[in-house]
Amino acid sequence: MALVRYFAAAEEAAGRTQEVRSDPTLGDLRAALATERPGLGGILPKCAVLVDGSRVEDDTVLTDDAVVDVLPPFAGG
């Protein structure tokens, strides 16, 4: 089961800071989140989604110890 952590606007849209998911691939996870949480689905395409600290393709298999970070675009200075 992969640990999914949400940050900033993604946390607000998801309604939680983190959760454990059993989706087999990153693409499956993205599709499920967009369906289950429409607010998150609206910003998810703009988010950086990292698996174990790296950007990967949607066909990446999520292992039981994977950490997925959902990071919306940040503005700042």
Summary of the structure (lengths in Angstrom):
residues: 77
radius of gyration: 11.5
end to end distance: 36.4
largest distance: 37.5
contacts: 202
relative contact order: 0.29
helix: 34%
strand: 29%
